[in-house]
Amino acid sequence: MRPKLFARITRFQAPLENKALHPGRTWTEVAHNFGYFDQMHMIHDFEQLAGGSPKEMLTHVETVFVEQISQIRSDAVAAAYACDARLAL
């Protein structure tokens, strides 16, 4: 596998995982956080590499891995509350 293709695939996976863990973020925020010039640049990569839009891919991932994602999200919320409690002390 060519290094540039490997980097592209790696960059393609990260936004999907990030959006699954942080559903409140917009796709534009996610695109910029992972080095895409804009949201359309990210969408273009998703369509070329996976055959669908980021939203379609996220829906598929959430359907297949619903229990795992729910657990990770609840762990993240619990960690945020614990951090807030420590700051209040």
C-alpha positions as CSV (number, residue, x, y, z in Angstrom):
1,M,0.0,0.0,0.0
2,R,1.3,3.4,-0.9
3,P,2.1,5.7,2.1
4,K,-0.3,8.5,0.8
5,L,-3.2,6.0,0.5
6,F,-2.5,4.7,4.0
7,A,-2.5,8.2,5.4
8,R,-5.7,9.0,3.6
9,I,-7.4,5.9,5.0
10,T,-6.2,6.7,8.5
11,R,-7.5,10.2,8.2
12,F,-10.8,8.9,6.9
13,Q,-11.3,6.6,9.9
14,A,-10.6,9.2,12.6
15,P,-13.5,11.7,11.9
16,L,-16.0,8.9,12.0
17,E,-14.8,7.6,15.3
18,N,-14.7,11.2,16.7
19,K,-18.2,12.0,15.5
20,A,-19.5,8.7,17.0
21,L,-18.0,9.7,20.4
22,H,-19.0,13.3,20.2
23,P,-22.4,13.5,18.5
24,G,-22.8,17.2,19.3
25,R,-20.0,18.3,17.1
26,T,-20.9,19.4,13.6
27,W,-19.4,17.7,10.6
28,T,-17.6,20.9,9.7
29,E,-15.9,21.0,13.1
30,V,-14.9,17.4,12.7
31,A,-13.6,18.0,9.2
32,H,-11.4,20.9,10.3
33,N,-10.2,19.0,13.4
34,F,-8.8,16.2,11.2
35,G,-7.0,18.3,8.6
36,Y,-9.7,18.5,5.8
37,F,-9.8,21.9,4.1
38,D,-13.6,21.9,4.3
39,Q,-16.6,19.6,4.8
40,M,-16.9,18.8,1.1
41,H,-13.3,17.6,1.0
42,M,-14.1,15.1,3.8
43,I,-17.3,14.0,2.1
44,H,-15.4,13.4,-1.1
45,D,-12.9,11.2,0.7
46,F,-15.8,9.3,2.3
47,E,-17.5,8.7,-1.0
48,Q,-14.3,7.5,-2.7
49,L,-13.1,5.3,0.1
50,A,-16.4,3.9,1.5
51,G,-19.0,4.6,-1.2
52,G,-21.2,6.9,1.0
53,S,-21.4,10.1,2.9
54,P,-20.1,10.5,6.4
55,K,-23.6,10.6,7.8
56,E,-24.5,7.4,6.1
57,M,-21.4,5.7,7.4
58,L,-22.0,7.0,10.9
59,T,-25.6,5.6,10.8
60,H,-24.3,2.3,9.7
61,V,-21.5,2.2,12.4
62,E,-24.0,3.2,15.1
63,T,-26.4,0.5,14.0
64,V,-23.8,-2.2,14.1
65,F,-22.0,-1.1,17.2
66,V,-24.8,0.5,19.2
67,E,-23.9,-1.1,22.5
68,Q,-20.2,-0.3,22.4
69,I,-20.8,3.3,21.4
70,S,-23.4,3.8,24.1
71,Q,-21.0,2.5,26.7
72,I,-18.1,4.7,25.5
73,R,-20.4,7.8,25.5
74,S,-21.7,7.1,29.0
75,D,-18.1,6.6,30.2
76,A,-17.1,10.0,28.6
77,V,-20.0,11.7,30.4
78,A,-19.1,10.1,33.7
79,A,-15.5,11.2,33.3
80,A,-16.6,14.8,32.5
81,Y,-18.8,14.9,35.7
82,A,-15.9,13.6,37.8
83,C,-13.6,16.3,36.4
84,D,-16.3,18.9,37.1
85,A,-16.6,17.6,40.7
86,R,-12.8,17.8,41.2
87,L,-12.8,21.4,40.0
88,A,-15.5,22.4,42.4
89,L,-13.4,21.3,45.3
